[in-house]
C-alpha cells in the first residue's frame, strides 16, 4: 500500500463513528474541548452544511459574519468553518476578536444572512464552541440547528468538498472596522447626555473578547477606567478572572477606591457587577434595578420580567411586592428570549449576568448591560451600594458542579433513581423554606446542583447530600 493510500485509509478509519451519539447542539451552540469534537475537519463540514441550510432559509447567497474570542484554537476553527462556508458560495465577513453580541449586532444591522461566533464563553481555555445566529441576530432556531446536524451526520464519513461545491466559491474578507459600528450603537443605546465623569470604574476583561471594546466605550463617556486582564490571551482566558471568578475584581475595587466594577466573561455576553464594598451585583439585582426604571417610565409591559429557574426567591418576592410579575424559564438565554417574544416582555435575563432588553437589541450583551447599570447609578445620584441596600435581601443559595464526563449519563440523569429519591427527600424536608434545582449543563460536562433556602445551614446540608448522591451514581 502506498503512503498516500495508507494515510487515506487511516483518515477513513478515524472518521468512523467519530461523532457522538448525543445531540451536538446544546443550550448555547456546540461545545467541547478543542481538538476533540471541535477540530478542523469537523468545523469545515459544519461550515459547509450550515452554509447550505442558511442559504435555503434566506433563499439567497449572502454573507456570514464571523467573530471569535481569544482562545488559541479560535483561529483554527474560524478559518476551517470559513472554508466550509465559502465552499457553498457564501461571502464571509471575519471581524476577528470581538464580543459575541457584536456578531449579533453586525449581522442584524446588515444584509448578512447569518452570524457565527467562535467561543466557549466562560469555559476554560482548552474548551471552545461555535454559536450560530440568524439574519435577525437571534440565536438560530432549533429546527435549523437540527437540520444542520442531520446533514452533517448523514455525510460526515464520506464528505468530499470538491464533489459538492461545483466550483462556485465565495470570498473571505477581514472586516474588523465593523466593530466600531457596534461600539457606536452601545453608546447610542444610553440616555442622552450620559456622562460618567467622576466615576472610577474597574473592568475585569478576562483576557477575552472585550479587551478592545469595553474600556474604550467607558472612557469615551468620561469614566476613569482601571482595566484588569486587559490583553487578548488564549492561554489565560477566564482563568481565575472574569464573571465566574470575582475575587481579583473585588480586591481591586477596594485598593483603587473605585465606585463600582464589572466583570465580563470570555465572550462578553454576560456581566457581573461589584459595588464599592465588594458585594456582588448579579443578574437578579440588575433586572430589579433596570425593571424599576422601565416600570417608572411606563415602558415595562404588564410589569413583567422574564427570568430563569435560577432567579433568587428574594428577588422574585421583592419584585412582586412592587406590583411586578416574574415568569421563570429553563436556564439559557435562548429560553428567556423565546418567552420574551411570546409574552411581549421587554426585559429578561439570567442570574449569571445574561441580560436582554429589547429596547436596545435582541442579544444578551454584557458591555451594554454594564453601561446601563452605570448610567442608572449616575442618574440616581446615589452609589451602587445605596441602591443595593434599598433593594432586597437574597436567600442563601449554593450552586455546585459535579463533573460527569459520560454524555449519556448526563443526558439521562433524570432516570437515576437514587438521585430522584434524594431530591424528593430534600424537597419534603424543606417545604416552603427552600427549593432545589438539579440539571445537566448545556455548555459544560457537569451536573449542576443548586439549593436555596431561608438559612445557610439548610443550604449547606442539602447541597452536600445531593452532591454526594450525584457523585456516587453519575460521576463514576
Secondary structure, DSSP 8 states (H G I E B T S, - for coil): --HHHHHHHHHHHHHTT-S-SS-S-BTTBEEEEBTTTBSHHHHHHHHHHHHHHHHHHHTS--EEEEEE-S-TTHHHHHHHHHHHHHHTT-EEEEEEE--HHHHHHHHHHSS-SEEEEE--TTS-TTEEEEEEEETTSSB--HHHHHHHHHHHHHHGGG--HHHHSTT----EEE-TTHHHHHHHHHHHTS-TT---TT-EEEEE-TTSTTTTTHHHHHHHTT-EEEEES-S--TTTTTTT-GGG--HHHHHHHHHTT-SEEEEE-TTSS-EEEEETT--EE-HHHHHHHHHHHHHHTT-SGGGEEEEETTS-HHHHHHHHHTT-EEEEE-SSHHHHHHHHHHHT-SEEE-TTS-EEETTS-SS--HHHHHHHHHHHHHHHTS-HHHHHHTS----EEEEEEEE---HHHHHTGGG-HHHHHHHHHHHHHHGGGEEEEEEE-SSSSEEEEEEEESSHHHHHHHHHHHHHHHHHHH--
